[in-house]
């Protein structure tokens, strides 16, 4: 059974700092990996999606990398801002064919606080 | 405006009283999914649907039912709710297949259920 772990559980940094969030998964047979952001009391917003054949994806100040063989992904946030404060979750979709492409297993998330 | 709409947003009910949480999307997405979010356990997938009349179990399907009679709707049914189903529930949708669309999931704002 796939297990997804995120470290650290919580992170507090001063504004302007570059930071890295970590995600690891136990089964490397994945189809893709996604990073999401969740604001308090809100649903999830998709940030980046990396297919298993890709090594990284970038969007603005965000860069996500994927090392499938070691079961790891990182989300790099450059020049953090107070507006980046939120919970960040990663999730993997298994490679299994058929309807298994619809499964999604989440990590528990990292609560990020960026203070001015 | 593209959106996923869940109803109700909040519900307090009693053990054993059947309830339905509705989910509707206006993006003509094939794929829809239900999740529950609990403190310390993160987000867990309950059921998902790849298209009309095609549904599959996620990681925690026990005690839930779903149906997909129309493309836009994917209701979550609790036939006999119990206190351990008290949780925050999210519905999501996306295009399918991901290998072609590469589009991320869109999430609703959540339904907070309390079962006494």
Interface residues (C-beta under 8 A of the other chain):
Chain A: X31 X32 X34 X41 X42 X43 X44 X45 X46 X49 X51 X89 X91 X93 X99 X101 X102 X103 X104 X105 X106 X107 X108 X109
Chain B: X4 X31 X33 X35 X40 X41 X42 X43 X44 X45 X48 X49 X50 X54 X56 X58 X59 X90 X92 X96 X97 X98 X99 X102 X104 X105 X106 X107 X108 X109 X110
